[in-house]
Amino acid sequence: MRGKIINAVLLFVFLAMTMPLTAQVSPVEKQQDSTEKKGKQLYQNIEDYSRKRKFTGFLHRLIFRPVNQKKKSRDREKILGDAPEMRVTYMGKTGKTIRNIDITTLDPFGYSIADTTHVPEKWIERAGNSIHLKTKEITIRNLLLFKKNEQLDSLIIEESERLIRRQRFVRRVIIVPVDIPNSPDSVDIQIRVLDAWSLAPSGSASSSRTSFELTERNFFGLGHEFRNEFEKKLNTGETSYLGRYTVPNIMNTYVQGQLNYEIWRGKNTRKSFGLNRNFFSPYTRWAGGIYVEENLLRDSLPDATGVYAMQNMKSVAQDVWGGYAFRILKGNTEEERTTSLVTALRYLNRNYKEVPSMAYDSVGFFSDEQLILASIGISSRKFVQDKFLFNYDIVEDVPIGRTYSMTFGMRNKNRENQVYLGGKYAFGNYYKWGYFNINAEIGSFYYRNRRLQSAFRLDGLYFSNIKALGSWYIRHFAQPILVIGDRRMGIISDRVNINEENGISGFDSETLFGTGKFTFTYQLQAYSPWNVAGFRLNPFFNTSIGFVGDENHSIFSSSVYSKVGIGLLINNDYLVFNNFRFSLAYYPSIPGQGFNVIKTNSISNDDFMLPDFQIGKPEVIPYEEYHRW
């Protein structure tokens, strides 16, 4: 039954994707290069063909209709109106020449982005600033998408502000156009950036493990990040370490460089280096990257009789990809400028130096592979502002948009040349009742008319509008995830679980795995006025349920696993993106650990992640593996 459902969905997806592609040619703008013309021409072909047929007309409206920002709720409009960066207007400034760009970076304590007369008064603020290395002016300038002597484009200015705001070392930013006396056709741009405290310690302790992390998010004021993370499992004594150095923006190219060294549970290592540029903005035209890694994994695998033994898996990999986004809609509105036809190509080569013996991997899961993938799709995305989401009273950018893409390619593995086909549809927006996003993906390999390693994934995110209750604010979060696998390889490494970030925070079972799963997480988050020495104490209630099915049991006919938790999310006004938490959670059952399990600090503040409607590196539909690597 599961196979029939996946076959039917695959057939529908690919019929829908391929029908519009046999269209006639319509004229496009003259002042475009040949590559840009091809992208516009392809879109125009789809549009013309779609209008002639009811079914494809419906698909056209579904895929290409711009995503418009909905009217703000009353409470959201009020809290955003209190933010000075949201009150800046570019009315009458668009099209004027930018004469100068003045950048001021501020230490984290005692300063304001709006009030230039506001200076530190308390000795502790001055002491904190004295040991903080302020962000360098060139670091901020390299993030800008505009330059001197260009015409002011309000959309590009706002996008530059968003890109600065998303940096983990920035607390707040404001960009203001300033008129120049006796020069009505020119403006100056003033940028004020308030730093966050960049040396961020964090940690947690529970009955099963302890962890400590020390991260410098603004190394020497350059915006580089140096992360060190330690973890120790108390029941086994195993230790883990992660060292990572990241350069987020190399010389204004938005190419990110990253060097990693990781030890996991004492006996597994990963060393990697990568250069990568995503479609970081809706206005980005090219993206690509290169990545190399070496893994050594020691883990226990069962043989055919169920007897486990330690096995070594050592591999090296090289991964290269590139992509280009074509602007396809005429006009100068935000919707028209942020809708693109995106194409991308990827090559992955993985070679194993050590593999498990045949008795423990008879299907060749850990074997050499070469993967070539290409993707094509439509991406329409914008960002709207909100507050009281993952931080306290800080402006945050929430993506809205729509993505529709297909991925196809070839994989050589176990001496088989397998074809891959996959599709994805995602959308998200604000509505009267809150924000809602849904993401649907399906894909499968094919070899000699046989379908292999099929996967279907459906996940969503909902959060309510902010609600004011006196001096308190509250918000509801909910996230369902459904994963269905079919004809997966006969090894536990090709199975899903609901451990930790794969389903239920704090849930950790070495024996529960399957071919499909469903999880649902709900959180009621309160944002309180309580302030203790600069720390905001925000109580929450969190609950999750999960099901895991296999070849013999459907997902919802299997046992249900759950968690109920309460706690405090502790924000600091100066430690943006770093929230401390204290939680107490109850688990009725965790296979391998027992019944009525109580854990502390088992809930993470990244249980809910915002989507991103970009089409990036072509990938096989994500299907979480039983093992971390």
C-alpha positions in Angstrom: 0.0 0.0 0.0 2.8 2.4 0.9 4.5 1.7 -2.4 1.3 2.5 -4.3 0.9 5.8 -2.6 4.5 6.9 -3.3 4.1 5.8 -7.0 0.9 7.8 -7.3 2.4 10.9 -5.8 5.5 10.6 -7.9 3.4 10.3 -11.1 1.4 13.4 -10.2 4.4 15.5 -9.3 6.3 14.8 -12.5 3.3 15.1 -14.8 2.7 18.5 -13.2 6.3 19.5 -13.6 6.8 18.4 -17.2 3.5 19.3 -18.9 4.2 23.0 -19.2 7.6 22.6 -20.7 6.6 22.2 -24.3 5.5 25.7 -25.0 5.8 28.4 -27.6 8.2 31.3 -27.6 7.3 34.8 -26.6 9.3 37.9 -26.9 11.5 39.0 -24.0 13.2 42.3 -23.1 16.1 43.2 -25.5 18.6 44.5 -23.0 19.5 41.1 -21.5 22.3 38.8 -22.2 21.7 35.4 -23.8 21.6 33.5 -20.5 19.1 35.9 -19.0 17.0 35.7 -22.2 16.8 31.9 -22.0 15.6 32.0 -18.4 12.8 34.6 -19.2 11.9 32.7 -22.4 11.4 29.5 -20.6 9.1 31.2 -18.1 7.2 32.9 -20.8 6.7 29.6 -22.6 5.3 28.1 -19.4 3.0 31.0 -18.9 1.6 31.0 -22.5 1.0 27.3 -22.5 -0.6 27.3 -19.0 -3.2 29.9 -19.9 -4.5 27.7 -22.7 -5.4 24.7 -20.5 -7.5 24.5 -17.3 -5.2 22.1 -15.5 -2.0 23.8 -16.4 -3.7 27.1 -15.8 -4.4 26.0 -12.2 -0.7 24.9 -11.9 0.4 28.2 -13.1 -1.6 30.1 -10.5 -0.4 27.6 -7.9 3.3 28.0 -8.7 3.8 31.6 -10.0 1.3 33.7 -8.2 3.3 36.2 -6.1 3.2 35.8 -2.4 1.9 39.0 -1.0 2.5 40.2 2.6 -0.7 40.0 4.6 -2.0 42.8 6.8 -0.3 42.8 10.2 -2.2 41.9 13.3 -2.9 44.7 15.7 -0.4 43.5 18.3 2.3 42.8 15.8 1.8 46.3 14.3 2.2 47.8 17.7 5.3 46.0 18.8 7.0 46.8 15.4 6.0 50.4 15.7 8.1 50.6 18.9 11.3 49.7 16.9 13.1 52.7 15.5 14.5 50.7 12.6 10.9 50.0 11.4 10.0 53.7 11.3 12.6 54.7 8.6 11.0 55.8 5.3 12.6 56.0 1.9 9.7 58.1 0.4 11.1 60.6 -2.0 14.6 59.2 -1.7 14.5 56.4 -4.3 16.5 57.1 -7.4 18.8 59.7 -5.8 22.5 59.2 -6.0 24.3 57.9 -2.9 27.1 60.3 -2.1 28.6 58.9 1.1 28.1 55.9 3.3 28.8 56.6 6.9 29.1 53.5 9.2 29.1 53.7 13.0 29.6 50.5 15.1 28.7 50.7 18.7 29.8 48.6 21.7 27.0 46.5 23.2 26.4 48.2 26.5 24.7 51.6 27.0 24.3 52.8 23.4 21.3 53.2 21.1 20.9 52.9 17.4 18.4 55.7 17.3 19.5 58.1 20.0 23.1 59.4 19.4 23.2 61.1 22.7 22.7 57.9 24.6 26.0 56.8 26.1 27.0 54.3 28.9 26.5 55.7 32.3 27.0 52.7 34.6 30.5 51.6 35.4 29.6 48.0 34.6 28.6 49.1 31.1 31.8 50.9 30.6 33.8 48.0 32.0 32.0 45.5 29.6 32.7 47.7 26.6 36.3 48.1 27.5 36.9 44.4 27.1 34.8 44.1 23.9 36.4 44.3 20.5 33.9 46.4 18.4 32.9 45.3 14.9 35.2 46.9 12.4 33.7 49.3 9.8 35.0 47.2 6.9 33.1 44.2 8.3 29.8 46.0 7.9 30.7 47.6 4.6 31.4 44.2 3.1 27.9 43.1 3.9 26.2 45.9 1.9 24.6 45.3 -1.5 25.0 48.9 -2.5 27.9 51.3 -3.1 28.7 55.0 -3.4 27.6 56.8 -6.5 24.8 54.2 -7.2 21.2 55.2 -7.2 19.3 54.5 -4.0 17.1 51.4 -4.3 14.9 51.1 -1.2 14.6 47.3 -1.7 18.3 46.8 -1.8 18.8 49.1 1.2 16.3 47.1 3.2 17.8 43.8 2.1 21.3 45.0 3.2 19.8 45.9 6.6 18.3 42.4 6.9 21.7 40.8 5.9 23.4 42.8 8.6 20.7 42.0 11.2 21.1 38.3 10.6 24.8 38.3 11.6 25.1 36.6 14.9 27.3 39.4 16.3 24.8 42.2 15.6 22.1 43.1 18.0 20.3 45.9 16.1 20.9 48.0 13.0 19.4 51.0 11.4 20.0 52.5 7.9 18.8 56.1 7.4 19.0 58.2 4.2 19.9 61.8 4.9 19.1 64.7 2.6 22.1 66.9 1.5 21.6 70.6 1.6 21.7 72.3 -1.8 21.9 68.8 -3.5 18.3 67.7 -4.1 19.4 64.7 -6.3 21.8 63.1 -3.8 21.6 61.6 -0.3 24.0 60.3 2.3 23.5 56.9 4.0 24.0 56.6 7.7 24.3 53.2 9.2 24.4 52.5 13.0 25.1 49.0 14.2 24.8 47.9 17.8 27.0 45.0 18.6 25.9 41.9 20.6 28.3 40.6 23.2 30.2 38.2 21.0 31.9 35.8 23.5 29.0 33.4 24.2 29.4 30.7 26.8 26.5 28.2 27.2 26.0 24.8 28.7 23.6 22.3 30.0 23.5 19.5 32.5 21.1 16.6 32.9 21.1 13.1 34.5 22.6 11.6 31.3 25.0 14.2 30.0 26.7 17.5 30.5 27.8 20.0 27.8 29.7 23.2 27.6 30.2 25.5 24.6 32.3 28.6 24.2 31.9 30.6 21.0 33.4 33.8 19.8 31.1 35.2 17.2 33.1 38.2 16.2 36.7 37.3 16.3 38.8 40.5 16.4 35.8 42.4 15.1 36.0 40.7 11.7 32.7 38.8 12.0 34.5 35.4 12.1 33.2 32.7 14.4 35.3 30.4 16.4 33.2 27.7 18.1 34.3 25.1 20.7 31.8 22.6 22.1 32.4 19.8 24.6 30.0 17.1 25.7 30.3 14.1 28.1 27.8 11.2 28.4 27.6 10.3 32.1 26.4 6.8 31.7 29.2 5.7 29.2 31.9 8.2 29.9 32.1 9.0 26.1 33.3 12.5 25.2 32.6 14.7 22.2 34.3 17.8 20.9 33.5 20.2 18.0 35.9 22.8 16.8 34.8 25.1 14.0 36.2 28.3 12.4 33.9 30.1 10.1 34.5 33.1 7.8 31.0 34.1 6.8 31.8 36.6 4.1 35.1 36.6 2.2 35.8 40.0 0.7 32.2 41.1 0.0 31.5 37.9 -2.0 29.2 36.3 0.5 31.4 33.2 0.1 31.6 31.4 3.4 34.7 29.5 4.4 34.5 26.9 7.1 37.0 24.5 8.8 35.7 21.7 11.0 37.2 19.2 13.4 34.8 16.9 15.3 35.2 14.0 17.7 31.9 12.2 18.4 31.6 9.8 21.4 35.3 9.4 21.7 36.0 7.2 18.8 34.5 8.9 15.7 36.1 11.8 13.9 35.3 14.2 11.1 37.6 16.7 9.4 36.2 19.0 6.7 36.7 22.2 4.8 34.3 24.0 2.6 33.7 27.2 0.6 30.1 28.0 -0.1 27.9 30.7 -1.4 24.2 30.2 -1.1 21.4 32.1 -2.7 21.6 34.2 0.4 19.2 36.9 -0.9 16.3 36.9 -3.3 18.4 39.2 -5.5 21.3 36.8 -5.7 22.1 35.6 -9.2 24.8 33.0 -8.7 25.7 30.4 -6.0 28.0 27.5 -5.6 30.5 25.7 -3.4 33.2 23.1 -2.9 33.4 20.8 0.1 35.9 18.1 1.2 35.7 15.8 4.2 37.2 12.8 5.9 35.1 10.6 8.2 36.0 7.8 10.6 33.0 6.1 12.2 33.2 3.2 14.6 29.7 1.9 15.4 28.0 -1.4 16.2 25.9 -3.0 13.5 23.8 -6.2 13.7 24.4 -9.3 11.5 21.5 -11.4 10.1 21.0 -13.1 13.5 20.8 -9.7 15.4 24.2 -10.0 17.0 25.9 -6.6 17.2 29.6 -6.0 16.7 31.8 -2.9 16.3 32.6 -2.0 12.7 34.9 0.6 11.1 33.7 2.9 8.3 36.2 5.4 6.9 35.5 7.6 3.9 36.6 10.7 2.1 34.3 12.9 0.0 34.5 15.7 -2.5 31.3 17.8 -3.2 31.1 20.5 -5.9 28.0 22.5 -7.0 27.0 25.6 -8.8 23.7 27.4 -9.6 22.2 30.4 -11.4 19.0 32.3 -10.8 17.2 34.0 -13.7 14.9 36.9 -13.1 11.7 36.0 -14.9 9.1 38.6 -14.2 9.0 42.0 -15.8 8.5 45.0 -13.6 10.1 46.7 -10.6 7.9 45.6 -7.6 9.3 43.5 -4.8 7.2 40.5 -5.9 8.5 40.7 -9.5 12.1 41.2 -8.5 12.2 38.4 -6.0 10.7 35.6 -8.2 13.4 33.6 -10.0 13.9 30.5 -12.1 16.8 28.7 -10.4 19.0 26.0 -12.0 21.8 24.1 -10.3 24.2 21.2 -10.9 26.1 19.1 -8.3 28.7 16.4 -8.3 29.5 14.3 -5.2 32.2 11.6 -5.0 32.5 9.5 -1.9 35.1 6.7 -1.5 35.4 4.3 1.4 38.8 3.3 2.8 37.3 0.9 5.3 33.9 -0.8 5.3 32.0 -3.3 7.5 32.4 -6.9 6.7 29.8 -8.5 4.5 28.1 -10.1 7.4 27.2 -6.6 8.8 26.5 -4.8 5.5 25.4 -7.3 3.0 23.5 -4.6 1.0 26.6 -2.4 0.4 25.2 0.7 2.2 28.7 1.8 3.1 30.1 1.7 -0.5 31.7 4.0 -3.0 29.3 6.3 -4.8 29.3 9.0 -7.4 26.3 11.3 -7.6 25.4 13.8 -10.3 22.2 15.9 -9.7 20.6 18.8 -11.4 17.7 20.9 -10.2 15.3 23.4 -11.8 12.6 25.3 -10.1 10.8 28.6 -9.3 11.5 30.4 -6.0 9.6 33.5 -4.8 10.6 34.7 -1.4 10.5 37.8 0.7 11.1 38.7 4.3 8.8 40.4 6.8 9.6 41.6 10.3 8.3 40.4 13.6 9.4 40.4 17.3 9.1 38.1 20.2 9.9 34.9 18.3 13.3 33.5 19.3 14.5 36.6 21.0 13.1 39.1 23.4 12.0 42.4 21.8 14.4 42.1 18.9 13.4 42.6 15.3 13.6 39.3 13.5 13.1 38.6 9.7 10.6 35.9 8.8 10.7 34.4 5.3 7.5 34.2 3.3 7.3 32.7 -0.2 6.8 29.7 -2.4 9.2 27.2 -4.0 8.5 24.6 -6.6 11.3 22.5 -7.9 12.4 19.2 -9.4 15.7 17.3 -9.0 17.0 14.6 -11.3 20.3 12.8 -11.9 22.3 9.7 -11.7 24.1 7.7 -9.0 26.7 5.0 -9.4 26.7 2.7 -6.4 27.3 -1.0 -6.0 28.0 -1.2 -9.7 24.5 0.1 -10.5 23.8 3.3 -12.5 20.6 4.4 -10.7 18.4 7.3 -11.9 17.1 9.8 -9.3 13.9 11.8 -9.6 12.6 14.1 -6.9 10.2 17.0 -6.4 9.5 19.7 -3.8 6.8 22.2 -3.1 6.8 24.7 -0.2 5.0 27.8 0.8 4.6 30.0 3.8 3.0 33.3 4.8 1.3 35.2 7.5 -2.5 34.9 7.8 -5.1 36.4 10.2 -4.5 33.5 12.6 -0.7 33.5 12.4 2.2 32.3 10.3 1.9 28.9 8.5 4.5 27.1 6.4 4.3 23.7 4.7 7.0 21.8 2.9 6.4 18.6 0.8 9.2 16.6 -0.8 9.2 13.2 -2.6 12.0 11.3 -4.4 13.3 7.9 -5.4 16.1 6.1 -7.1 15.3 3.8 -10.1 17.3 0.9 -11.5 16.0 -1.4 -14.2 12.4 -0.4 -13.7 12.7 -0.9 -9.9 12.1 1.9 -7.4 14.8 2.1 -4.7 15.2 4.1 -1.5 12.0 6.1 -1.9 11.2 8.9 0.6 8.3 11.2 1.2 8.6 14.1 3.6 5.9 16.5 4.8 6.6 19.0 7.5 5.1 22.3 8.6 5.5 25.2 11.0 2.8 27.3 12.7 3.1 30.1 15.2 0.3 32.3 16.3 0.2 36.1 16.2 1.7 37.7 19.2 -0.8 38.3 22.0 -0.4 41.0 24.6 -1.6 40.2 28.1 -0.9 43.3 30.1 2.9 43.6 30.2 3.3 39.9 29.1 3.3 38.5 25.6 2.4 34.9 24.5 2.8 32.9 21.4 1.9 29.4 20.3 4.2 27.2 18.2 3.4 23.9 16.5 5.4 21.7 14.2 4.3 18.4 12.6 6.7 16.1 10.6 5.8 13.1 8.6 8.5 10.9 6.9 7.7 7.8 4.9 10.3 5.5 3.4 9.8 2.6 1.0 12.1 0.0 -0.3 14.9 1.3 1.9 18.2 -0.7 2.2 18.2 -3.6 4.6 20.4 -2.1 7.3 19.7 0.0 10.4 21.8 2.8 9.0 19.1 3.4 6.4 16.3 3.9 9.0 14.7 6.9 10.7 14.3 7.6 14.4 12.8 10.2 16.7 15.9 11.0 18.8 16.7 14.5 19.7 16.7 16.9 16.7 15.1 14.1 14.6 11.9 14.2 16.6 11.6 14.6 20.3 14.1 16.7 22.3 15.8 14.7 25.0 14.5 11.4 23.6 17.5 9.0 23.0 16.9 5.4 22.1 19.4 3.1 20.5 16.8 0.5 19.7 13.9 2.4 18.3 14.1 2.9 14.5 12.0 2.2 11.4 11.2 3.2 7.9 8.6 5.9 8.7 7.8 8.3 11.5 5.4 11.1 12.6 6.2 13.7 15.2 4.2 16.7 16.5 5.6 19.3 18.8 3.7 22.1 20.5 5.0 24.9 22.7 3.3 27.7 24.5 5.9 30.5 25.0 5.4 33.4 27.3 7.6 36.6 27.2 7.6 38.1 30.6 8.6 41.5 31.9 10.8 39.9 34.5 14.3 41.2 34.4 17.0 39.9 36.7 20.4 41.6 36.1 19.6 41.9 32.4 18.3 38.4 32.0 14.7 37.9 30.8 12.9 34.9 32.4 10.4 33.5 29.9 8.4 30.5 31.0 7.1 27.9 28.5 5.2 24.6 28.2 6.3 22.0 25.7 4.9 18.7 24.6 5.7 16.2 21.8 4.4 12.9 20.5 6.1 10.5 18.1 5.3 7.3 16.2 7.8 5.1 14.4 6.6 2.5 11.8 8.4 -0.3 9.9 7.9 -2.8 7.1 5.4 -4.8 9.3 3.6 -2.0 11.2 2.2 1.2 9.8 3.2 4.4 11.5 0.0 5.2 13.4 -0.6 1.6 14.5 2.7 1.5 16.4 3.4 2.6 19.9 3.2 6.3 20.7 6.0 8.0 22.5 5.6 11.4 24.2 7.2 14.1 26.3 5.8 16.8 28.5 8.0 19.6 29.7 8.0 23.0 31.4 10.8 25.4 31.9 12.3 28.9 31.5 13.9 30.3 28.4 16.4 32.8 29.7 17.3 35.6 27.2 19.9 38.3 27.7 19.4 41.6 25.9 23.1 41.6 25.0 23.6 37.9 24.1 21.5 37.8 20.9 21.0 34.3 19.5 22.2 32.8 22.7 19.4 31.7 25.0 19.9 29.7 28.2 17.3 27.3 29.2 16.2 25.3 32.2 13.6 22.6 31.7 12.1 19.6 33.4 10.6 17.0 31.1 8.7 13.7 31.7 8.9 10.8 29.3 6.4 7.9 29.9 8.6 5.5 28.0 12.0 5.5 26.2 13.0 2.1 24.8 16.3 1.1 26.2 16.1 3.6 29.1 12.9 2.6 30.9 9.6 4.0 32.0 8.6 7.3 33.7 11.9 8.9 32.8 12.5 12.5 34.0 15.2 14.7 32.5 16.4 18.2 33.0 17.5 20.6 30.3 16.1 18.4 27.6 14.4 21.1 25.5 16.3 23.2 23.0 15.5 26.7 21.8 16.0 25.5 18.2 13.1 23.0 18.4 11.4 25.3 15.9 13.3 26.5 12.8 12.1 29.0 10.3 12.0 27.7 6.7 14.0 29.2 3.8 12.4 29.2 0.4 15.6 29.2 -1.6 16.6 26.5 -4.1 20.2 25.7 -3.4 22.5 22.7 -3.8 20.6 19.8 -5.5 20.0 17.1 -2.9 18.4 13.8 -2.4 15.2 14.1 -0.3 16.4 14.2 3.4 15.7 10.9 5.1 17.3 10.9 8.6 19.7 8.0 9.2 19.7 6.0 12.4 23.3 7.0 13.0 24.5 10.6 13.2 26.9 10.2 10.3 
